Amino acid sequence: MLRRLPKTGTCRLRPLVILFTSEVFEMADPIFLMDTNILSNAGLQRPPPGLRSWMKTMGADSLAISFPAIAELRRGAHLALKHDPQKAMRLQNWIDDILSVDFQFAELTSKAADLYAEMTTVGPLRHLYVPSPEQKRDKIGHDLLFAALSIAHQMPIASFNVKDFILIDRYFPLPGVFHPVEVQWHVPCHAVIPGEDYEMTPPSLPEFVSSGFGFMR
């Protein structure tokens, strides 16, 4: 028997095979929508401890990239081109390497677009869609787009910068916000979990080679 998690519950982070008497059912894992900072930190020579191991454990089929993440990374490469063409080329190649991994892709659907449009009418979220004149950094924020995609596709968000998503969740309930290094849900995950009478077999994880984003293949 399956039951739905309450507001304080958490999603399981690894694939499970659930055995009910003589029948075998595979329980669906959540697919995490990766914020740009997950990808950029994973690409560092010294990534935050635990990040790559979490990504490898989840597997590419349980992690999703999206238009705003790709756009933010590509923008960084275009900005670098103005003062360091070689760095810009390295960044473009690095982004191509990310795109070569078989991550899931959260498409910008009409539902996501409608949600995003509604979010831009909420006053307390104004700083997320109208840049402050006092902002010193040349930065374009896409947190609302990530949130809209997260809701439309029912994908919990994986991020290092959870503050704004916690705020968005007050007005547009998110399916979850998870910090992979802290291993903490800052917005509880809504998921279906098994009842008491089940057994689990441990997941078999693929082998990975650490080379650029080759560690995800």
Buried (B, 14 or more C-beta within 10 A) or exposed (E): EEEEBEEEBBBBBEBBBBBEEEEEEEBEBBBBBBBBBBBBBBBEEEBBEEBBEBBBBBBBEBBBBBBBBBBBBEBBBEEBBEEEEEEBEEBBEBBEBBEEBEBBEBEBEEEBBEBBEEBEEBEEBEBBBEEEEEEEEEEEBBBBBBBBBBBBBBBBBBBBEBEBBEBBBEEBEBBBBBBBBEEEBBBBBBBEBBEEEBEBEEEEEEEBEEEBBEBBB
